Amino acid sequence: MNPPVWQDDHIYAAPDDPAIDAAFQQAAHALNELDALLATLPGTQDPNALRHLLRAIRRQANGVKRLAWNCQVYGYNRLSRDGRDEPARALLSRGRQLQATLAQRSKPVALFWGRAPESLVRTLLQDPELFELAYLIHHDRGQQDQWLSLESEQLIEGLAVDGLQGWGDLYDNLVGRLLPVVEGVPMGLAQADNLLAHPDRARRASAWHAIQAAWEAEQETVAAILNAINGWRNELVRQRGRGRRQDALDVSCHQGHLTRTTLETLIAAAGEHKELGRRALRAMACARQISDFAPWDLYAPAPLATCSTLGFDQALTLVVEAFAAFDPEMGAFARMMADKGWIDAAPSEHRRSGAYSTEYADPPEPRIFLTFEGTLDNVITLAHELGHAWHSWLLRDLPLELRDYPKTLAETASLFAETLVRDALLAATDKVEQRRAIAWLDGERAASMLLDVPARFTFERSLVAAREQGYVGAGQLREMMKSAQQQWYGDALSQHDELFWASKGHFSIAELGFYNYPYLFGYLFSLGLYAQQARAGREFVPAYRALLTDTGRMSAEDLVEKHLGVDIREPGFWQESLNYVEEAVVRLERLV
């Protein structure tokens, strides 16, 4: 079976499908009806009349939201496969504009919920349909002193489409058109990235230097992107913080539905155990007899065991069997994803790098994207994205608002799925070479989460602070990246990737800052869950499903307290997870 491509004809036949125009006409009509409903909101005082009005507003808005959501997913997915797909780019922009228009029109109801007296809110939330929104309403009310006037909030939403989001789009355009030249052969970023896991060191180095050269030619453009995005965020924080000043991390924690205390505890735990990540890299360097372990060696495969490649069907079967051993329905779901054409993994020239999971709003169907070329690392990526998709699938029958869980909790299911597959592979073999290859993946993950992710976090904090003082040039960004990597990697790397800020797309996500610590949170949280399932056995499966189902309607702290009975603001929970990481690193050291 060749790597599959998406089968989305039942969503839209093409980006210029006439059905899309018809749907946008319906959306325009729905927006007019929404305006009429919102016009009556300020004058409605009776709680019973307010309940009926708020329910009607919600239904009307969600109809428009489904269309905007689907258009953006369809357009973005098409662009991921081919960055030159201009009709898809136009549809993506059209969907974003509709989403912004809806957000603008809906601001009066958002401000109503944010500023209504607590007694009135309690009365209204006695309505079962409105009660579904209770957590989200209370979460947003915690930020009510950061809200500006209705006119200002609507202006921000409107300007963000071609302002803030436009810079993120520019970065995505760069990713789609860059063609690193590896040993004389131009190729897409995704294909070049996959060569970083090649067994031959010279081949890896060639790929890494080619990727560096491609990004170096665009470094001033990416510097402008990062300055624009962070300048926008800093100015917005200033405008909102006239009563209570927040910083970028406060905003990120609110978006991530966790407290600043939890985040600080998490980063401190990583800092106290960064030597585990360094030990993993030293073990890998020893096994490969590399004295000058470099950035192009970070994803090198284990020696001997990784020369052969896997077919996609083989890889899928490995993942399905590992999932099914934990939860048969989870395994059947992974197989269904491939059978229904909900996975896109076939290499293509103008394909974006990286991997992701997304989902349509209506019908509620997940999709995953990766570039599969047969490596064991590709297998783990497949497991990771299928874990995301399983999470989305469990939420498919919930109200639309509760299916959008925060990024902090988004990496839980994906990293838990990775661990399931790695441990299943480890248990299935007694051959030293194969066990070493699997332990190698554990070591890679430990180094990535305890060194790479915290280095990204440190860099982004420096970037935000520096942007407060003025424009941050490419040279300064390179120095800041080098400093952050030196702080975390120490002498485990012989040199540092000074252009990582350009090549890592997470820094250029327009709508979301600090998309780095959610991976560390998800990694250690998923290991904590894994330790729980080892103790609880089969009883853990329904508990795990229940936990994932609650991710869109609880804070991170409340979620863990409810389902595990522990306080993640204290270091104890994270320490248990780090004990598991230490076991993995010791196993790698022993096998190499």
C-alpha positions in Angstrom: 0.0 0.0 0.0 1.4 3.4 -1.1 1.2 6.3 1.3 -2.4 7.6 1.1 -3.7 11.0 0.1 -6.9 12.7 1.4 -10.3 11.8 -0.1 -12.3 15.0 0.5 -14.7 15.1 -2.4 -17.6 14.7 0.0 -16.5 18.0 1.7 -15.9 20.0 -1.5 -15.1 18.9 -5.0 -12.5 21.7 -5.4 -11.6 25.1 -3.8 -13.8 26.7 -6.4 -16.8 24.3 -6.0 -20.1 26.2 -6.7 -21.4 24.7 -3.4 -19.0 26.9 -1.6 -20.5 30.1 -3.1 -23.9 28.8 -2.2 -22.8 28.2 1.4 -21.3 31.7 1.7 -24.6 33.2 0.5 -26.4 31.2 3.3 -23.8 32.5 5.7 -24.4 36.1 4.6 -28.1 35.6 5.3 -27.3 34.0 8.7 -25.1 37.0 9.6 -28.0 39.4 8.8 -30.3 37.4 11.1 -27.6 37.4 13.7 -27.3 41.2 13.5 -31.1 41.5 14.1 -30.9 39.3 17.2 -27.8 41.1 18.6 -29.6 44.5 18.1 -32.2 43.4 20.7 -29.6 42.2 23.3 -28.9 45.6 25.1 -32.6 46.2 25.6 -33.6 42.7 26.8 -33.8 42.7 30.6 -36.1 39.7 31.5 -33.9 36.6 32.3 -36.3 34.3 30.5 -36.3 36.4 27.4 -32.5 36.7 27.6 -32.2 32.9 27.7 -34.2 32.5 24.5 -32.3 35.2 22.8 -28.8 33.9 23.8 -29.7 30.4 22.6 -30.9 31.8 19.3 -27.7 33.9 18.9 -25.5 30.8 19.7 -27.3 28.6 17.1 -27.1 31.2 14.4 -23.4 31.9 15.1 -22.4 28.3 15.1 -24.0 27.7 11.7 -21.6 30.4 10.3 -18.7 29.1 12.3 -19.0 25.6 10.8 -18.7 27.0 7.3 -15.7 29.2 8.2 -14.1 26.3 10.0 -14.5 23.9 7.1 -13.3 26.3 4.4 -10.1 27.0 6.4 -9.4 23.3 7.0 -10.0 22.4 3.4 -7.9 25.3 2.0 -5.0 24.8 4.5 -4.9 21.1 3.8 -4.7 21.6 0.0 -1.9 24.2 0.5 0.0 21.7 2.7 0.1 19.3 -0.2 1.0 21.9 -2.7 2.1 25.4 -1.6 1.4 26.8 -5.1 -2.4 26.0 -5.0 -3.7 29.5 -5.4 -7.4 28.6 -5.4 -6.9 26.9 -2.1 -5.1 30.0 -0.8 -8.0 32.2 -1.8 -10.5 29.8 -0.1 -8.4 29.8 3.1 -8.4 33.6 3.1 -12.1 33.7 2.5 -12.7 31.3 5.4 -10.6 33.5 7.7 -12.4 36.6 6.7 -15.7 35.0 7.4 -14.4 33.9 10.8 -13.2 37.4 11.6 -16.6 38.9 10.4 -18.4 36.5 12.7 -16.1 37.3 15.6 -16.7 41.0 15.0 -20.5 40.6 14.8 -20.5 38.4 17.9 -18.5 40.8 20.2 -21.6 42.2 21.8 -22.6 38.8 23.2 -19.0 38.0 24.3 -18.9 41.4 26.1 -22.3 40.7 27.6 -21.1 37.4 29.2 -17.9 39.0 30.3 -19.5 42.0 32.0 -22.9 40.8 33.2 -23.4 40.7 37.0 -22.5 37.4 38.5 -26.0 36.9 39.8 -27.5 37.3 36.3 -24.9 34.9 34.8 -25.8 32.3 37.4 -29.5 32.6 36.6 -28.9 32.3 32.9 -26.6 29.3 33.2 -29.4 27.4 34.8 -30.6 26.9 31.3 -29.3 23.4 30.1 -28.3 24.6 26.7 -26.4 27.7 28.0 -24.9 25.7 30.8 -22.8 23.9 28.2 -20.8 27.1 28.0 -20.4 27.6 31.7 -16.7 26.8 31.9 -15.8 28.9 28.9 -17.8 31.8 30.1 -16.2 31.8 33.6 -12.8 31.3 32.0 -13.2 34.5 29.9 -14.7 36.4 32.8 -11.4 36.1 34.5 -10.0 38.5 31.8 -12.8 41.0 31.8 -10.5 43.8 33.0 -8.5 43.2 29.8 -11.3 43.9 27.4 -11.6 47.2 25.5 -14.7 48.9 24.1 -17.0 47.0 21.7 -15.7 49.2 18.8 -12.1 48.6 19.7 -12.6 44.8 20.0 -14.3 44.7 16.6 -11.6 46.8 15.0 -8.9 44.4 16.4 -10.7 41.4 14.9 -11.1 43.1 11.5 -7.5 44.3 11.3 -6.0 40.9 12.4 -7.1 39.1 9.2 -4.7 41.0 6.9 -2.5 42.3 9.7 -1.5 39.7 12.3 -2.7 36.7 10.3 -1.1 38.0 7.1 2.3 37.6 8.6 1.7 34.0 9.5 0.4 33.4 6.0 3.6 34.8 4.6 5.6 32.3 6.6 3.5 29.4 5.3 4.0 30.7 1.8 7.8 30.6 2.3 7.6 27.0 3.5 5.6 26.0 0.5 8.0 27.4 -2.1 11.5 26.9 -0.5 13.5 24.2 -2.4 16.7 23.3 -0.6 19.4 22.0 -2.9 20.7 18.7 -1.4 23.8 17.5 -3.3 22.7 19.2 -6.4 19.1 18.1 -6.3 16.3 20.7 -5.4 13.6 19.2 -3.2 10.8 20.4 -1.0 11.4 21.1 2.7 9.5 18.1 3.8 11.7 15.7 1.8 14.8 17.5 2.9 13.7 17.3 6.5 13.2 13.6 6.2 16.9 13.2 5.1 17.9 14.5 8.6 17.0 10.9 9.8 19.2 9.3 7.1 21.7 6.6 8.3 24.6 8.2 6.4 26.1 11.2 8.3 27.3 12.9 5.2 23.8 12.8 3.7 22.3 14.2 6.9 24.9 17.0 7.0 24.2 17.8 3.3 20.5 18.0 4.0 21.0 20.2 7.1 23.3 22.6 5.3 21.0 22.8 2.3 18.0 23.6 4.6 20.2 26.2 6.4 21.2 27.9 3.2 17.5 28.0 2.0 16.5 29.7 5.3 19.5 32.0 5.4 18.4 33.5 2.1 15.1 34.3 3.7 16.3 35.2 7.2 15.4 38.9 6.9 11.9 38.1 5.8 11.4 35.7 8.7 12.9 38.3 11.1 10.3 40.8 9.8 7.5 38.2 10.3 8.6 37.6 13.9 8.9 41.3 14.7 5.5 42.0 13.2 3.7 39.2 15.1 5.4 39.9 18.4 5.1 43.7 18.0 1.3 43.2 17.5 1.0 41.1 20.6 3.0 43.5 22.7 1.0 46.5 21.6 -2.3 44.6 22.3 -1.1 43.7 25.8 -0.3 47.4 26.4 -3.6 48.6 25.2 -5.5 46.0 27.3 -3.4 46.4 30.4 -4.3 49.9 31.5 -5.9 48.5 34.7 -3.9 45.3 35.2 -0.8 44.8 33.0 -0.2 41.3 31.8 2.7 40.0 29.8 2.9 37.6 26.9 3.2 34.5 29.2 0.1 35.6 31.1 -1.8 35.7 27.8 -0.4 32.3 26.8 -1.3 30.7 30.1 -4.9 32.0 29.7 -5.0 30.6 26.2 -3.6 27.3 27.5 -6.0 27.1 30.4 -3.3 26.7 33.0 -1.9 28.9 35.7 1.4 30.6 35.6 2.4 28.6 38.7 1.9 25.4 36.9 4.0 26.6 34.0 6.8 27.7 36.2 6.8 24.4 38.1 7.0 22.6 34.7 9.9 24.6 33.4 11.8 24.3 36.7 11.4 20.5 36.6 12.8 20.4 33.1 15.7 22.6 34.2 16.5 20.4 37.1 16.6 17.3 34.8 18.2 18.7 31.6 21.2 16.4 32.2 18.9 13.5 31.3 18.5 14.9 27.8 22.2 15.5 27.6 22.9 12.0 28.6 20.6 10.7 25.9 22.5 12.7 23.3 25.9 11.5 24.6 24.7 7.9 24.4 23.6 8.4 20.8 27.0 10.0 20.0 28.8 7.1 21.6 26.8 4.5 19.7 27.5 6.3 16.4 31.1 7.0 17.3 30.6 10.7 16.7 32.9 12.9 18.7 31.5 16.2 17.4 27.7 15.5 17.7 26.1 18.3 15.6 22.5 19.5 14.8 22.3 17.2 11.8 22.9 14.2 14.1 19.9 14.9 16.4 17.6 12.7 14.4 20.1 10.2 13.2 18.7 6.6 13.4 20.2 4.0 15.6 23.1 2.1 14.0 22.5 -1.2 12.2 18.8 -1.5 12.8 17.5 1.2 10.6 18.8 0.5 7.1 15.6 -1.1 5.8 12.5 1.0 5.3 8.9 0.2 6.1 5.9 0.3 3.8 3.0 2.5 4.8 0.7 -0.5 5.5 3.4 -2.1 7.7 3.7 1.1 9.7 -0.1 1.5 10.0 -0.4 -2.1 11.2 2.3 -1.6 13.9 0.3 1.5 15.1 -3.1 -0.2 14.9 -1.9 -3.2 16.9 -0.3 -1.1 19.6 -3.4 1.0 19.9 -5.7 -2.0 20.0 -3.8 -3.7 22.8 -4.6 -0.7 24.9 -8.1 0.0 23.6 -9.6 -2.0 20.7 -11.8 0.9 19.6 -8.7 3.1 19.3 -7.0 0.5 17.1 -10.1 0.2 14.9 -10.3 3.9 14.6 -6.7 4.2 13.3 -7.5 1.6 10.6 -10.6 3.5 9.7 -8.6 6.7 9.2 -6.7 5.0 6.4 -9.6 3.2 4.9 -11.7 6.4 4.7 -8.9 8.5 3.1 -8.4 10.7 6.2 -4.6 10.5 6.1 -2.3 12.3 3.6 1.2 10.9 3.7 2.5 10.7 0.1 5.6 12.8 -0.6 5.2 15.7 -3.1 7.5 18.4 -4.4 5.9 21.6 -3.0 4.7 19.9 0.2 5.0 21.7 3.5 7.4 20.2 6.1 6.3 18.8 9.4 3.1 17.0 10.4 -0.2 17.9 11.9 -3.7 16.8 12.8 -6.9 18.8 12.1 -10.6 18.2 11.8 -13.7 19.3 9.9 -16.5 20.8 11.9 -19.3 19.3 9.8 -19.1 16.4 9.3 -16.9 16.0 12.4 -14.1 14.1 10.7 -10.4 14.3 11.6 -7.5 14.5 9.1 -3.8 13.9 9.5 -0.9 15.1 7.4 2.7 13.8 7.3 5.3 12.9 4.8 5.9 9.2 5.0 9.2 7.8 3.6 9.5 4.5 5.6 11.6 5.4 8.6 10.9 4.3 12.1 10.6 8.0 13.0 7.8 8.3 10.5 6.0 5.4 12.3 6.2 7.4 15.5 5.0 10.5 13.8 2.0 8.5 12.4 1.2 7.3 15.9 1.5 10.9 17.2 -0.9 12.4 14.7 -3.3 9.5 15.0 -3.3 10.1 18.8 -4.5 13.7 18.1 -7.1 12.4 15.7 -8.4 9.9 18.3 -8.8 12.8 20.8 -10.8 14.8 18.2 -12.9 11.7 17.4 -13.9 11.3 21.1 -15.2 14.9 21.1 -17.2 14.7 17.8 -20.6 14.6 19.5 -19.9 17.5 21.9 -21.1 21.1 21.2 -18.9 22.9 18.7 -17.4 25.2 21.4 -16.2 22.2 23.6 -14.5 20.5 20.7 -11.8 23.2 20.6 -9.5 22.2 23.5 -6.4 24.3 24.5 -3.0 23.6 23.1 -1.6 22.7 26.6 -3.8 19.7 26.6 -3.7 19.0 22.9 -0.4 17.1 23.1 -1.5 14.7 25.7 -3.2 12.1 23.5 -0.6 12.4 20.8 2.4 11.7 23.1 0.5 9.0 25.0 0.0 7.3 21.6 3.7 7.6 20.8 4.5 5.9 24.1 2.0 3.1 23.4 3.7 2.3 20.1 7.3 2.5 21.4 6.6 0.3 24.3 4.7 -2.2 22.1 7.6 -2.4 19.7 10.0 -2.8 22.6 8.0 -5.6 24.1 7.7 -7.4 20.8 11.4 -8.1 20.2 14.3 -9.5 22.1 16.8 -8.6 19.4 19.4 -6.2 20.7 19.5 -4.2 17.5 15.8 -3.7 17.4 15.6 -2.9 21.1 18.3 -0.4 20.6 16.4 1.3 17.7 13.3 1.6 19.9 15.2 2.9 22.9 16.9 5.3 20.6 13.5 6.9 19.9 12.9 7.3 23.6 16.3 9.0 23.9 15.5 11.3 21.0 12.2 12.2 22.6 13.9 12.9 26.0 16.4 15.1 24.4 13.8 16.9 22.4 11.5 17.6 25.3 14.1 18.4 28.0 16.5 20.4 25.8 15.0 21.5 22.5 11.5 22.6 23.8 12.9 24.5 26.8 15.4 26.2 24.5 12.6 27.3 22.3 10.8 28.6 25.3 13.9 30.5 26.5 14.4 31.9 23.1 10.8 33.1 22.8 10.9 34.8 26.2 14.0 36.7 25.0 12.4 37.6 21.7 9.3 39.0 23.4 11.4 41.1 25.8 13.8 42.3 23.1 10.8 43.3 20.8 9.6 45.6 23.6 12.7 47.6 23.1 12.5 47.8 19.3 13.1 45.9 16.1 15.1 42.6 16.5 17.3 42.0 13.6 18.3 38.6 12.1 21.8 38.8 13.7 20.3 39.4 17.1 17.9 36.6 16.6 20.7 34.3 15.7 22.6 35.2 18.9 19.5 34.8 21.1 18.9 31.3 19.6 22.5 30.3 20.1 22.4 31.5 23.7 19.2 29.6 24.4 20.6 26.3 22.9 23.9 26.7 24.8 22.0 27.1 28.1 20.0 23.9 27.6 22.2 21.6 25.4 25.5 22.6 27.1 28.4 20.6 25.6 26.1 17.8 24.3 26.2 19.6 20.9 29.4 20.7 19.2 27.7 23.6 17.5 24.2 25.2 17.5 21.5 25.9 15.0 21.5 29.7 15.0 18.7 29.7 12.3 16.3 27.5 14.2 14.0 30.5 14.8 13.6 30.7 11.0 13.1 27.0 10.2 10.8 26.2 13.2 7.3 27.3 12.1 5.9 27.4 15.6 7.5 30.8 16.3 5.5 32.2 13.3 2.0 31.0 14.3 0.2 34.3 14.2 -2.7 33.5 16.6 -0.7 31.7 19.3 2.4 32.6 21.2 4.7 30.2 23.1 3.6 27.0 21.3 6.6 25.2 22.8 5.9 24.4 26.5 2.6 22.5 25.5 4.8 19.8 24.2 6.8 19.5 27.4 3.5 19.5 29.4 2.0 16.9 27.1 5.1 14.7 27.2 5.4 14.6 31.0 1.6 14.6 31.5 1.2 11.6 29.1 4.0 9.7 30.9 2.1 10.4 34.2 -1.0 9.0 32.6 1.0 6.0 31.3 2.2 5.3 34.8 -1.4 5.4 35.9 -2.6 2.9 33.3 0.2 0.5 34.2 -1.2 0.4 37.7 -4.9 0.5 36.8 -4.9 -1.9 33.8 -8.1 -2.2 31.8 -10.0 0.1 34.2 -7.9 2.9 32.9 -9.3 2.9 29.4 -12.7 4.5 30.2 -11.0 6.9 32.6 -8.6 8.0 29.8 -11.5 8.5 27.4 -13.3 10.6 30.0 -10.2 12.7 30.7 -9.8 13.5 27.0 -13.5 14.3 26.6 -13.2 16.9 29.4 -10.2 18.7 27.9 -12.4 21.5 26.3 -14.4 22.2 29.4 -11.9 22.3 32.3 -8.6 24.0 33.2 -5.5 21.8 33.2 -5.3 21.9 37.0 -9.0 21.0 37.5 -8.8 18.2 34.8 -5.9 16.5 36.5 -7.4 16.9 40.0 -10.7 15.4 38.8 -9.3 12.4 36.9 -6.0 11.7 38.8 -6.5 13.4 42.1 -3.1 15.2 42.0 -2.0 18.9 42.0 0.1 19.7 39.0 1.1 23.0 40.5 3.4 20.9 42.8 6.6 19.2 41.5 5.6 15.7 42.7 3.5 14.8 39.7 6.2 15.8 37.3 8.8 14.0 39.2 7.1 10.6 38.7 7.0 11.3 35.0 10.7 12.2 35.0 11.5 9.0 36.7 10.1 7.2 33.7 12.3 9.4 31.5 15.3 8.4 33.5 14.5 4.7 33.1 14.3 5.2 29.4 17.7 7.0 29.2 19.3 4.3 31.4 17.9 1.7 29.0 19.4 3.5 26.1 22.8 3.9 27.8 22.8 0.1 28.6 21.9 -0.9 25.0 24.5 1.3 23.4 
